[in-house]
């Protein structure tokens, strides 16, 4: 059992065919800054996402609420920051900052984070790649949240000065975490080589941290991971997971890829290529949503009845990722079909 990422190394994979953009690409109609994008969002959805991932009174999120496990489970920071900025909501801002502070109370001197495996899961230790990927998951949410807050005029108001001071106090710990992760670059490249969704998490982790820290080296590493992820896209439109397609992880890859897209400045030449491939991927995914709103798992390589386990439990369809991906696609393209698809998915799974 792999504790933190639960995907074993691919032993039979071959290098995928380079993507050819053979599937349909929908053009961008709306160019947003991240702040403008959040203002375009349906506030109801952002508020629900933030509520679902809210920390406890100590700042613990997810599985850390039962006792600290690993920083990998502090992945709701970005959703709290998004909701705070979109609705100018002090409660979500407080939750985001509290979760950041909780996370760094578990940082080690070298920049890594401690691991405290629950008793019922002891016996199988995560690999070096598992731990590095877990930190990248956390850093992707943290970094996106930091960039989101930093770009908000509301966050910069005097009424939020105390929160800004608390966040600024984390600058040196954030830098140590980012530099530790950079020291594991080759480990991540090997461990995540055949998991494009995780390569996108790596990309966002480095790129967002680099933006907030104004560190060009980190930004460059982030772009390199994004290009590795795009290299795992099949010409038909799906990202190759486990040697085939997986509609659960396809939604994750598109969501995280579009998060990176939202962080890139218009002057970044890579932005157009990233959009074209993510748009192609979104079209492929849309065709796998049944009229009922269920996301088909037929032919999936990872998430299906009897498929992969996570912490001893069978993985469920990551339908929320597809919802976010389709809403983002709707906002950027102006095409209501994407939002309609997102609504169908919500109605089915809720």
N, C-alpha and C positions, 0 to 999 in steps of 0.2 A: 504493500500500500504506500503510495506517495502522499505525504500529508498535506502539502501546500498547493501543488498544481495538478496532481493526479493525471499526468499524461506521461507514459513511458516513452523512452527514446524509440524512434522508428528504425527498425532493423532491416526493413525491406524497401524503404523509399528510394526513389531515384530522383534526380533533378527534374523538376516540372518543366513542361514546355513554356517558353516565354510567352506572356500574355499578348494577344494580337488584337484586342478590342473588337472581337468578332461579335459581341453582343451589343445591345442597344445602349446608347449613352444619351442622357437627357441633359441639356445645357443648363448653366447657372443663370437664373434671372435676377437674383438678389445677392449682392455682395455686402456682407455684414462684417463689422468688427464683432468681437465676441460680445461686447456689451449690447450692441444693436441686435444681435441674434437672440440674446436672452430676453430682450424687450419684445421680440416677435413671438416668443413662445406662448403657448396657452398656460397661463399661470396656474390653472387648476392641476395640470399634469406635473409641473415642477414642484408644486406644493405637496402633491401626493408622493412623488419620488423621495422628496426630502423627509417626509414624515415616516415613510417606510424604512429609511436608513438612519433615522435619528439616533444619536448616542444616548447613553444613560447619563446620570448626573456627574459621573466621573470623566466622561468623554469616551468611554469604551463603546466600540461598534461591533455589530455582528457577533461572531463567536467569542470575542473578547469580553462580552458582557457577563459570561459565566466564569470569568477569571482570565487574565491575560494569557493568550496563546501565542500570537505572532502579529506583527504590524501589518501583515498581509490582509488582515480582516478589517483594517481601518479604511476601507475603500469608499465610504460614504461621504467623505469630506467635500468632494467636488459637488455633489448634489446639494449639500447644505449651502455652499457658497453660491451656486447657481440660483437657488431659491431666494437667498438673502438679497442678491443684487436685482433679480427680476421683480420682486415684490417690495424691495427696500424694507426687508423684515429683520428687525434686530434679534428676534429669537433664533432664526436660522443662522445669523452671523455669530451669535454667542455659541451655538452648537458647533459650528465649523471650527472656531478658535479653540474651544474646549477639546475637541477631538484631536486637533493638531498637538496641543500641549500634552495630552495623554500619551499620544504616540511617542513623542520624544522623551518622555520619562523612561522609556524602555530602550533608549539608544545606548549602544556600547561606545567606548572611547574611540574605536577605529571608524565609527560612522555606521556600522552595521547595527542590527537590532537583536535583542535577546529572543530566545525561543523557549517556551515553557509548554511542553507537550502534555495534554491532559492524561491522567492516569489510565483511562480506558483506551487510549491510543498508543501507549508506550509499547516499544518493541520494534517498531520500524522507524528508522531515522530518515529524514529527508536528505536528499543529495545536495551538494553545493549548488547545483543548478536550480533545484527547487527553492532553496532559500533566496538566491539572487532574484529569481522570478517573483517570489513573494514580495520582496522589497520593491521591485519594479511596479507591481500592481499598486502598492501603497503610494509610491512616488508619483504615479500617473494621476491619481486622484488628488493628492496633495498639491502637486504642481499646477494642475488645471485650476484648482480652487484658488491658489495664490495669484495666478495670472488673472483670473476672473475678478477677484477683489481689487487687485491693483489697477485694473482698467476701468473701474466704476467711479463715476463722479460722486455718486451717493456715498460710497465707502470712504471717499476722501473728505467728506464733510466733517466739521469740528465735532459733531455729536458722536462720531465713531473713533475719535482720537485714541481713546483707551484701548480699543480693540486693535488699532493699527500698531500701537506700542507693543502689545502682547505678541502680535505676529512678527514684528521687526526683531523682537528678542530671539526669534527662532532662526534668524538668517544664518548664523554660524552653524547650528546643528543641521539645517537643510543642506548647506554646502558640504558638510562632512558626509551626509548621507549620499548626496549626488556623486561625490568623488569616490566614495567606497563603491558605489554601483558602477562607476566608470572603470574601476580597477577590475571589475568582474565582466567586462565587456565580452571577452572571448568565451567566458563561461556561458553567458546568455546566448551568444551567437550559436553555440553548440547545443545547449539545452532546448532552445526555442526554435531551432532551425526549421522544423516541420510543423510548427504551430503558428500560423500567421496571425491569429488573434493575439497571441502573446508577444509576437514581434511588434504589433501595433502598440500594445501596452508599454513595451520597452521604449518605443519611439516617443510616445507622449511623456513618459517619465523623464527622459533626458531633455526633450525639447522644451517642455514647460518649465522644468527646473532651470534650464539655460536661459530662458526668457526672463524669469523672475530674478535670477542672479546676475543677468547680463554677462553670461559666459558663453562665448562663441564656440568653444570646444565642445561643450555639452550639447549645444544646438546642432552642431555638425554630427555628433554621434546619434542624436535623435533622428535626423534625416536619413542616416545610413540604415538604421533599423527599419524605417518606413519603406525604404527601397527593397530591403530584404523581404518584407511582407508582400510587396507587390510582385516580387519574383515568384511567389507561391500562388499566383492566381491563374486558374485555368482559362483558356480562351472562351469557354462557354459562359463564364461569369462567376463561378464559385471559387472561393479560396480553398486550397487543397488542405484538408485536415485528415490525418491518418491514411493518406493515399487516395482519398476520395472527397466527397462533399459531406458537410454536416450543417443542417439548417440552424441548429442552435448556435454553434460557433460562428456560422456565417453572419448571424445577426450581431454577435459580439464584435467581430472584426469590422463590420461596417460602422457600428456605433463608435468604436474607439478610433477608427480611421477618420471619421467625420469630426470627431473631437480634435484630432490633430489638424485637420483642414481648417477648423474654426480658429486655430491659434496662428496659422501661417499668415504673414502679411501678403498683400496683393503683389508686392514686388518679388516674392519668392517664386522662381521659375518652376519649381517642382510642383507648385500648387495645382496647375492645370492637369498634369499627369495624374496626380493623386485623385482629383475629382473624377476624371474620366473613368478610372478603374473602379472607384467606389460607386459611381453611378451605375456602371455596368453590373456590379455585384448586387446593388439594390434591386435592379430589374430582375435578376435571376431569383433573388429571394422572394420578391413579390409574387412570382409565379408559383411559389411553393406554399402560399397562404391559401387555404381552402375557403370556399364560400362561407363556411361556418365561422371563420376566423382562426381555426386551428392551424398551426404551422406544421406541415407534414414532416414526419421523421422517416418517411420511406426512403431507404437507401442510405441513411446516415451511417457514418463510420464510427461515431463516438457516443452521441446521445440518442437513445432509442430504448424501447422496452428490453431490458436485459443487457443494456450497454454499460458504459463506464461508471465507476463508483467514485464518490468524493467523501472522504472521512467515513467510509463504511456505508454510505447511502447512495442509492442509484441517482445519477444526475437527472435533473428535470430540464425541460426545454427552457432556455433563457429568453422567454418571450418578451420581457421588458426591454432587453437590448434591441430586439427587432422593432418594438414600438418606438423607442427613441430614434433609432436609425431612420424609420419611415417619416417621423415628424421632421427630423432634420432635413431629409430629402425634400419634403414638402415645402419647408421654409426657403430652402435655397433655390428650388426650381419653380415654385409657385404652382405646382401641379397638385390639385386636390386629391387625386387618386392615391397618393402616398398617405395623406392624412386619413382618408377613408379606410385604407388598409390597416393603419394603426388602430383606428377605432374598432374595427372588426376584431382584431386580435384582443384588445382590451375586453370587449364584450364577451368573448369566448372564455378567456382565462380567469376573468374576475368573477 
